[in-house]
Amino acid sequence: MSDILQARDLSFHYTDGADVLRGITRSIPEGQFCAVLGHNGSGKSTLAKHFNAILLPSGGTVYVDGMDTRDEEKLLDIRSTAGMVFQNPDNQLVASIVEDDVAFALENMGVPPREIRRRVDEALRAVGMARYARHSAAKLSGGQKQRVAIAGVIAMQPRCIILDEPTAMLDPQGRREVMHVIRTLNRERGITVVLITHHMDEAVQADRCIVLSHGQVLLDGAPREIFTQADILRDNGLAPPQTIEILHLLNEREHAGLELGALTVQECADILSGYLEGTA
């Protein structure tokens, strides 16, 4: 499996000299669903913007499908390969009608009208918003707006989508809608997903989690491997999933010796059921 995103000794600092990223070397294979976690100021959003060439490295190199993000002649190809979805959907919607918004970037790219129609219809179907094609974008819910923003990106047919805390401003129902779309795009269409999030219940759905702290990689591995390290997460401003937190507290207070690998409510319930049966 080839790597679609690569960071090699990546560092970034602002003009005041404050370091945000420090010597990050990581690659993301095509088709992977990778969640990037970290406390506020850890550098996770800055890293995401490097993968879309919104920011350029102060040191090191970033490649998108082998293209150096500092190559200005490759900028359109880079952003067509790795699309970006931001936190606030209201800042991404540029047209008053849903289908017009999804078509906006394609029109600017000079895509033929018949192809635009095909891509818009397909993108709206992919995010479950086809029946809202002629609706006013302003009257949609937050989750619906974010799904339209994602449709606008996938209409450009990227191989990778980078989402910078796309559910941060949504209610629980909106979060579930958006996460369902993200999982579907990854599993059924093979689109590489990089999800920047601070919600642990979102991160556990990924294939891989990268945890940043002070601009460096703290942990990198499968969710079950990462979230069992509850003390390290807490020391770095992150709360483990509630399922693991419950088991961890029982181990601390009751010396229960429970396995901490429960990522779902059902897994946690099974472990607790076995523990209670054994103590009855």
C-alpha positions in Angstrom: 0.0 0.0 0.0 1.5 3.3 -1.1 1.7 6.4 1.1 -0.5 9.3 0.0 0.7 11.7 2.7 4.2 12.1 4.0 5.9 14.4 6.5 9.6 14.3 6.7 11.3 16.1 9.6 8.5 18.6 9.5 8.8 21.8 11.6 6.8 24.9 11.6 7.0 28.2 13.4 5.2 31.5 13.1 7.0 34.8 12.5 7.3 35.4 16.3 9.5 32.3 16.4 7.1 30.2 18.4 7.5 26.5 17.4 4.2 24.6 16.6 5.6 21.5 14.9 9.0 20.0 15.7 10.6 17.3 13.6 7.5 15.3 12.7 8.2 12.3 10.4 5.1 10.2 9.6 3.4 8.8 6.6 -0.3 7.8 6.0 -1.0 5.0 3.5 -3.7 5.4 0.9 -7.1 4.1 2.2 -6.3 4.5 5.9 -8.6 6.2 8.4 -6.2 8.1 10.7 -7.3 10.2 13.6 -5.0 12.9 14.9 -5.5 13.9 18.6 -3.9 16.4 21.0 -4.6 19.0 23.6 -5.2 22.6 22.5 -2.0 24.0 21.0 -0.5 20.6 20.3 -0.2 21.3 16.6 -2.8 19.0 15.2 -4.7 21.6 13.1 -1.3 23.0 11.9 -0.3 19.6 10.8 -3.6 19.2 8.9 -3.1 22.5 7.1 0.3 21.3 5.9 -1.3 18.2 4.2 -3.4 20.6 2.1 -0.6 23.1 1.4 -2.5 25.9 3.3 0.6 26.2 5.4 4.2 25.4 4.2 7.0 23.9 6.3 9.5 26.1 8.1 11.7 23.1 7.9 11.5 19.6 6.4 9.2 18.5 3.6 5.5 17.5 3.1 4.5 15.3 0.2 1.0 14.7 -1.1 1.0 11.7 -3.5 4.7 12.4 -4.1 4.2 16.1 -4.8 6.2 18.6 -2.7 3.7 21.1 -1.2 6.2 23.9 -1.8 6.0 23.4 -5.5 3.6 26.2 -6.6 3.0 24.6 -10.0 1.5 21.5 -8.2 -0.8 23.4 -5.9 -4.0 22.7 -7.8 -3.1 19.0 -8.1 -2.2 18.8 -4.4 -5.6 20.3 -3.3 -7.5 18.1 -5.8 -5.8 15.0 -4.3 -6.2 16.0 -0.7 -9.4 18.0 0.0 -10.0 19.9 3.2 -13.1 20.3 5.4 -13.0 22.8 8.2 -14.6 23.2 11.6 -17.3 25.7 10.9 -19.6 24.7 8.0 -21.0 28.2 7.7 -17.6 29.5 6.6 -17.4 26.9 3.8 -20.8 27.4 2.2 -20.7 30.0 -0.6 -24.0 29.6 -2.5 -27.6 30.0 -1.3 -28.8 26.7 -2.8 -27.2 23.3 -1.8 -26.5 22.0 -5.3 -25.0 25.3 -6.4 -22.6 25.2 -3.4 -21.4 21.7 -4.3 -20.9 22.8 -7.9 -19.0 26.0 -7.1 -15.4 24.7 -7.1 -16.1 22.5 -10.1 -17.3 25.6 -12.1 -14.2 27.5 -11.1 -12.1 24.5 -12.3 -13.7 24.7 -15.7 -15.3 21.2 -15.5 -17.9 20.7 -18.3 -21.6 21.3 -17.2 -22.7 17.7 -17.9 -19.8 16.4 -15.7 -20.6 18.9 -13.0 -24.2 17.7 -12.9 -23.0 14.1 -12.6 -20.5 14.9 -9.8 -22.9 17.0 -7.8 -25.6 14.4 -7.9 -23.1 11.7 -6.9 -21.6 13.7 -4.1 -24.9 14.6 -2.6 -26.0 11.0 -2.7 -22.8 9.9 -1.0 -23.5 12.2 2.0 -27.2 11.4 2.1 -28.2 14.9 1.0 -29.6 14.3 -2.5 -33.2 15.2 -1.5 -32.0 18.6 -0.3 -30.3 19.6 -3.6 -32.7 22.5 -4.2 -33.0 23.5 -0.6 -31.7 26.7 0.9 -28.3 26.0 2.5 -29.0 28.6 5.2 -32.0 26.6 6.5 -30.1 23.3 7.0 -29.0 22.0 10.4 -25.4 22.2 11.4 -24.9 18.5 10.6 -26.6 18.9 7.3 -24.4 21.9 6.4 -21.2 20.0 7.3 -22.4 17.1 5.1 -22.9 19.6 2.2 -19.4 20.9 2.8 -18.0 17.4 2.6 -20.0 16.9 -0.6 -18.3 20.0 -2.1 -15.0 18.4 -1.4 -15.7 14.9 -2.7 -17.3 16.3 -5.9 -13.7 17.3 -6.7 -12.9 13.5 -6.5 -10.0 13.7 -4.0 -8.3 10.5 -3.0 -7.8 11.9 0.6 -10.0 14.1 2.8 -8.6 16.0 5.7 -11.2 17.1 8.3 -10.2 19.6 10.9 -12.5 19.1 13.9 -15.6 18.9 11.6 -18.0 18.0 14.5 -16.7 20.6 17.0 -19.7 22.9 16.5 -22.4 20.2 16.1 -24.9 18.7 18.4 -24.8 14.9 19.1 -27.1 14.1 16.2 -25.0 16.2 13.8 -21.9 14.5 15.0 -23.4 11.1 14.3 -24.5 12.1 10.8 -21.0 13.4 9.9 -19.2 10.5 11.4 -21.4 8.1 9.5 -20.5 9.9 6.2 -16.8 9.8 7.0 -16.8 6.0 7.8 -18.8 5.3 4.6 -16.4 7.3 2.4 -13.5 5.5 3.9 -14.9 1.9 3.9 -17.0 1.9 0.8 -15.1 4.3 -1.5 -11.5 3.7 -0.2 -10.9 7.4 0.4 -8.1 8.2 2.8 -9.4 10.1 5.8 -7.4 12.2 8.2 -9.6 13.3 11.1 -8.5 16.0 13.5 -10.6 15.6 16.6 -10.7 15.9 20.4 -13.7 13.5 20.7 -12.4 10.1 21.8 -15.5 8.3 20.7 -14.7 9.5 17.1 -11.1 8.6 17.3 -11.9 5.0 18.4 -13.6 4.5 15.0 -10.3 5.1 13.1 -7.8 2.5 12.0 -4.9 4.5 13.5 -4.5 7.3 16.1 -1.6 9.8 16.2 -1.4 11.8 19.4 0.5 15.0 19.3 1.9 16.9 22.3 3.8 20.2 22.1 4.3 19.8 18.3 5.8 16.3 18.5 4.4 12.8 18.1 3.6 11.3 21.6 1.8 8.1 20.6 1.1 6.4 17.3 -0.8 3.1 16.9 -4.2 1.4 16.7 -6.9 2.9 18.9 -7.0 -0.1 21.3 -3.2 0.3 21.8 -3.4 4.1 22.3 -6.4 4.3 24.6 -5.2 1.7 27.1 -2.4 4.2 28.1 -4.9 6.2 30.2 -2.3 7.8 32.4 -0.2 9.1 29.5 -3.3 10.6 27.9 -4.5 12.3 31.0 -1.0 13.7 31.6 -1.2 15.3 28.2 -4.6 16.9 28.6 -6.7 14.1 27.0 -9.4 12.0 28.6 -9.6 8.3 27.6 -12.9 7.0 26.3 -15.5 6.6 29.1 -15.5 2.9 28.7 -11.8 2.7 29.4 -12.0 5.3 32.2 -14.6 3.2 34.1 -12.4 0.1 33.9 -9.3 2.1 34.9 -11.1 3.6 38.0 -12.2 0.1 39.1 -8.7 -1.1 38.8 -7.4 1.8 40.9 -10.0 1.6 43.6 -10.9 -2.1 43.7 -7.7 -3.6 42.4 -10.0 -5.4 39.9 -7.3 -6.3 37.4 -9.6 -5.6 34.5 -8.4 -5.5 30.9 -8.5 -2.0 29.6 -9.2 -2.7 25.9 -12.9 -1.9 25.9 -13.5 0.6 23.1 -17.3 0.1 22.8 -20.1 0.1 25.4 -20.8 -3.5 24.7 -17.1 -4.5 25.3 -17.2 -2.6 28.5 -20.4 -4.2 29.6 -19.1 -7.7 28.9 -16.0 -7.0 31.0 -18.0 -5.6 33.9 -20.5 -8.5 33.7 -17.7 -11.0 33.9 -16.1 -9.1 36.9 -19.4 -8.9 38.8 -20.2 -12.6 38.2 -16.8 -13.5 39.5 -17.3 -11.4 42.7 -20.8 -12.6 43.4 
